[in-house]
Amino acid sequence: MNRVCLCLPTNRACPATIRAIHEEAAYAARHFGADVQLLVLDSCDDRTRAEHARVVAQLQPTAGVTVHHLGEETQRDFLRRAIRRAGLAEPDRMLGLLLPAGVSYGACTDRAFLLAAALGCRSVHRRDSDSTYQVRHGEKVFPVHHELPSLGLRAADASAHVTVTDLDPAHTGRPVSLAGASFIGELSVDIAEIRRLDEGIYHDVVGLWAPADCHPEARHRLVEESFTGAGTTPFTRDHSTLTLVDPMRVDMCNIALHHDVYERIPLPPATDTIGSDYFLTHLVHDATLPGVLHNRHIENFHTPERRTDAGFLAYQTRFVKFLLSMLYFHHVYDRLAAAGAALLDDRQRVRARPVVEFLRESTTLDRAENAWRLDRIDTAYRKLGGRYEEFAERLTYRREELLDRARRDIDDFALLAEAWPALVDAARDTAPGNGSP
C-alpha cells in the first residue's frame, strides 16, 4: 500500500481546515487505496491547541487514515531523539534550526519531512491553514486527485494519468518528483494595500526580488505575475500537464513532493522570512526532474491578525527578509540551472554535495546589493506614509542586523543540508511520539 503524509502545519486556530483536510485524506484512501498519515503540526498557544485536539478527537474514524496531532513539545522530543541518534555536532543548534522560536515556513515543513520518514511515507502533501478547498457541484476539489496517480512513477508511465505531456524525451525516464498547483483569491503575500495606495511604489518594491541587473521589461513581467497565483477564475474541469514544473506556477499550500527529493535536501530554516519554503520547487525544476502541474487550485485568504499593528510589523519584516534573501538564492538558482541533470546521481536522485557547495559559495557575495534594496525600501515606505513610514524608521535601527541575518540564514541552511542525510536516516528509526498534542 502507498503510505503518504498529508500535512497541515499551523500556528493559528483552524478547526474548519482540520476537518476539511481530513476529508481529503478520506478521499485519498477511498479513491486511491492510499494509507494516509494525516499530520497536524500544531504551534498554537495552549488554548487553541486544546481546541484542535477536541476537533481531532471528533473526526470520524476512517479506514486508511491515521491522524497525528503533534504540538511543539512532542515535536521537540522527536527531534531531540533523532538528532541524538544521528550523532550530529552542535545538537542544540540543530534543534534550534528545526524548531526555532520564530515563525519559519521552511523549518515547519522540514519537521514534516522528518516525521514522514519516521512514519514510512513515500511522499509529503502539504496544505496551509490560511487556505481552503474550492467547491464544484457541492464537492470539494481536492488536489490529491492529481498528486497520487503520478508521484514517484517514471514519467513515461505517468503520461497515462495526465491531460497533456510537455516533456523532452530525454526526461521521460526520470521519476515524477513533484505535483502541484497554485491558488485563487487574494495575493499570496499580503501587500495588496501597497498596490492600492500607489501602483508605482508597488512595482518598485515587488521588483526588488528580481536580480539587481534584471532587464526592466523582465522585472516588470515578474512584478505583474508575482504572488497572484492562478488569478480568480474558479475550477470548472480537470487539466494536468506532465512537464518540468515552473516554480512560479505552484504554491506551497498546494504541493506534493516525492521522498527522493525531500530526503536528500531540506528547506531553508530561516525565521521570519516569507518564501523560505520554495527552494525545492527550484531544485526539482533545475535538476530536470519531471512533475505534474494541475489546476485544482486552493483558495487563499488572509487571516485577521495580519491587519493588526503587531501583525503588520511582523509580516512586513518577513517580506523585507524575503527580498534580502534573494541576493543569495538568485546566485544559487543560477548555479542549479547551469548544473541541470548533473545534479542527479545514477539513480536519478538529487546529489546534496553540489547544492551545499553553491550555498556556501553564495555567502561570499558582496552585500552591497542588499544595502541598495534596503535603501529602496526605505524610500518607498516613507513615501507611503502612516504605518509604512513608521516601519521604515524601525528598519533604520535594524539595518546591519538584517544584512547580517540574511547571510547567516544561508549559513544555517548549508549546515542543515550537510546534516540532512544523517538526520533522515535517524528519523526512520525514531518513533514520532504518541500522537498527543
N, C-alpha and C positions, 0 to 999 in steps of 0.2 A: 504493500500500500504506500502511496506517495504521502509522506508526512511533511506538512508545511506549517510555517509560522505566520499567522495573520496578526499583525502587531499594531497596537494603539498606544503610543507614548502620550502622556498628558500631564499638564501642571495646572489644569483648570477643571471646574465642575463640568461634566459632560455625560450625565446619565443617559440621555437620548442617544448619544453616539455609541455608547457601550451596547445598548440594546440593538442598535442598527448593525453594528459590526458583527454581533452575534448572529444576526440574520444572514449576513454574508457568509459567515463560517458555516452555517447550516446549509446554505445554498451550495457551497463548495463541496461539502461532504455528500449531499444528496445527489448532485448532478455529476460529480466527477469522482466520487468514491475516495476523496481525499481524507486523510487523517489530519484534522486541523487542530493545531495547538494555538489557541487564541490567547495572546499575551497582552495584558494591560499593564503597562509600566507607569505606575502612579507616583508622581512627585508632588501631589497636592498636600495641603495642610490636613491635620488630623480629622477635622470635621468633614471636609469634602471627601477624603479617602474613606471614611466610615460610611458615608452615603453611597459611594461607589461600591463598597463591599456589600451593602444591602441590595443594590441593583444586581450585582453579580450573583448573589445568593438566590435571587428571584428568577434568574434566567431559566427557561425551560430546558431540562436535560435533553441533549440531542446526540443521537448516535453519530460517532465520528468527530465530535467536537469536545475538546478538553480545554477548560478555561483556567488560566493562571493570572491572578490579580496580585501583583507584587509591588509593595511600597518600597521606599528607598532603603529602609533598614534591611529588608530581605534581599534587595539587590546588592547592597553593600556587603552583606555576609557572603553572598555567592561570589562577588568579585574578589574579596579578600582570599577566599579559599582557592579560586582559580589562579590568582597571582602568586600565591604561595606555592601551589603545585607547579607552576611554570618556572619557579626559581629565578624570577626576574630581579635585577638590581633595582634599587630605589622603589621598593614596593609601595610606599606611601605616595610617592609622586605619581606612580602609575594609577593608583586608586583615585587620586585627585583628578587625573585626566579623564577617567572613565565615569566618575560620579562627582563632578565639581559642584561647588556651592551655587554658582551662577547658572543661568539658562544656557544649555548647549544643545543645539539641534543635532549636531554630529554625534556627540557622546551618548545621547539617549538612544540613538539608532545603533551605535556600536554595542551598547549593552544588549539590545535586541539580537544582534548578530551572535554574540557570545551565548546568550540564553538559547537561541535557536540551535546552536551547535550542541549545547548540553541536552537539548530535547530530541536530538537526532533528526532535525529538519533539513530538507534539501533546498528550501527557498524561504525567503522572507518577503512578506507582502505588507507594505506599510500604509497606514491611513493616519489622519490627523484629527484632533478633537475640535478644531475650528472649521470643519467642513462636514458636508453631509452628502448623501446619495441623491442623484436625480431620480425622478419617478416617471414611468411611462406606462400608460394604461393601468394605473394602480399598482404597478410592480416596481420595486427599487431596481435601479440599473447598477448592478454590481460589477466592478472591474475584474474580479477574479474569473469572470466568464471568459476573458481573453488571456488571462495570465496562466492558468493551469494547463490548458491543452498543449502549449508550445514550449514552456520554460524547461530548459535542460535538454530538449531534443536537438539532434543535428538539424541545421537549418533546412537541408534538403528534405527532411521528413516533416518538419514543421510547416512547410509551404502548403500542405493539405488543410491546415487549420486556419488559414488567413484568407482575406479577400484578394489581396494583391501581393506579389513578391517583387521587390525592387532591390535586388541584391546582386553584386558582382559574382559570377560563377566561382571565383577564387575563394569566396567566403562561405559557400554553401556547405562545406564540410565541418564548419565550426559550430559549436553549441549555441543555442538561443540563450543568452545570458541576462536579458532584461526584458520586461514587458511593462509598458506604462502608457499613460495618457496624461491629460492636463486637468484643468478646472474651468468652470464657467462662473461668472459672478464678479465680485469685487476684485480689485487688483490683489495679487498675492502679497505684495508689500504695501503696507498701509501708509501710502504717501499721496493718495488722491487729493488730499486737501491742498498740497503744494500746487498741483495742476490747476485746481480751481482758483487759487489765489493769483497765480502768474504762470502762464504756459511757458514763457521763455525761461524762467528760473527753473521750472520743472525739467526742461530739456537740458539745461546746464548741469543740474545736479545729477540726474539719472545718467547722463552721458559720461559722468566721471567713472563709471565702472568699465568703460572701454579702455584699451591701452592708450597711453598719453599721445602716441604718434598715430592714432587711428585717423583715417581719412574722414573729413567732415560728413560726407554722404553716408559712409558706413556707420558713423556714430549716430547720425540721425535715424537710420533704419533700426539700429539697436534700441534706441530710446522708444521708438514707436511700438516695437513688439515686446519690450521689457515688461514683465510682471502682469501681462494681460491674459496669459493662458490661452484658452480656446474661445475667448470672447464671451458672448452672452446667449448664443443660439443653443437651445436645449436639444437633447438627444432625441432622434427620431428612428434611426435604424443603425445596425452594427456595420462598422467598416474597420478593417485591420490591415496593416501593411508589415510584411517581413522585410526589414531593412537595417541599415546602420542608423540607429535612432539618434536624431539631433537632440542634444541635451536641452535646447531651448523649447522642445515640444513636450516635455514631460515635467511633472511636478512631484515632489516627494510625498505629497498626500495621496498619490495615486501611482504607486510603483511596486514592482516585484523584481527581486534580484536572485539569481541562482547562487548556490553556496560556493561554487568555484570562483566567484568574484569576491564576495564579502569575506570569505575565509582566507583570502590572500592579502587583501588591503582593507584597512578600516576607513572610516570617515574622519575628517579633521575634528578634533575635540575642542576647538576654540569656543570660548564662552562669549555670550552677548554679541553674537555675530550672525545676522541672517545669511542664508545661503551657504552656511558651512557644511550642509549635508548633501551637496550636489556633486561632490568630487567623483564619485563612482560613475555617474552618468557620462562624464567626460572620458574617464578611463575606458569604459566599455566601448564607446564610440571610436576613440582613437586607436584602440588595440584591434579594431576591425572585428569585434565580436557582434554577431547578429542580435537583433532584438525585434520585438513586436510593438509597433505603435498603433494604438487603437483609439476609439472615440467614445468610450464610456467615461466621460469626464465627470469629475466630482464637483459639487457645488461649494464654492468657497464663500465664507463670510467672516467678518471681523467681530471679535468679542468686545464687550463694552469697556473692559479695563484699559484698552489702548487709548481711549478718549479721555481718561483722567490725566491730571498733571504728571503723576508719577509714571503712569503707563506711557505717556508721550515721551518723557525724558529717556525712559528705558528703551523704547522702540527706536527713537532717533539715534541713540548710541549704537544700537545693533546695526542700524543702516550705515552709519559712518564707518564702523569697523568692517562691514562688508566691503565698502568702497576701498578701504585701505588694504584689505586682504588681496585685492585683485592685482596689485603690483607683483606679488609673488605667484599667484595662481596663473596669471597670463603667461608668465615665464615657464611654469611647469606644463601648462597645456600646450604651449608651443613645442616643448621637448617631447611630450607624449605624441603629438600629431606627427612629428618628424620620425619618431621611432616606429609608429604603426604596428604592424604584425610582429616586429622584433620584440615587442613587449610580451609575447606569448612563448611558453615553453613548448616542448614537443608533444605535450598532451593538450595543447590549446588553452592552457591556463595562464593567467597573468603572472608575470615574474615580479616579485616585490622589489628586488635589489635595484633595478634602474629607476623605479619610482622614488625610492628613498634617496637615491643619488640626485635626482632632479630637485627634490625638496631641499636637500642640503645646499645644493648649488644656488638655489633662489635666495637663500638667506644672505648671500654676499652682495646682493644688489644694492645700489645706491638708493637711499630712501628719499632723495630729493623729489622724486615724482610724487611720493605720498605727502610731502610737505606742501607741494603745489595743490594737491587735492584738498588738503585742509584749508588752504588759503581760499580756494574757490568756494568751498562750503561756507566758510565764514562770511564771505562777501554776499553770497546768495541768501543766507538765512537772515542776515542783518537787513537786507532789502525787504524781506517778507515781514519783518517787524513782529511785535507781540511775543508769543512764547518761542517763536523761532529765533528771534533776536536774543532772548534770554538764554536759549540753548547754545547759540554761537558764543556768547560770553562765557558760559561754562567750559566750552571747548578750549578756549584760550588757556585756561589753567591746567587742562589735561593734555595739552598738545604733545609734549615729549613722552608722556606716559602712553598715549595712544600709538605713537610712532614705534616705540619700543615693543609694545604689546603685539602689534601686527607681525613684527618679525619673530617674536618669541612664540607666537601661535604656530608658526611654521616649524620652528624647532621642536615644539611639543608634538606636532603631527608626525614628523620624521622619527622621533623617539618611539611613539606608539606604533608606527608602521614597522619599525625594526623588530619590536617585541611581539607583534601581532601573531605570527605563525605559532609561536610557543604558547601564547595565550589561548588561541583557538584550540590547540591540541589539549591543553589543560582543561579548558571548558568542557570538552567532550566527556571528560571523566569526572566532572563536578556536578553534583546534584543541584538543581536550580533553587531548591527551597521547598517549603511545604505548601506553597500556594496562598498563604495568608498574607494580608497586607501588612 
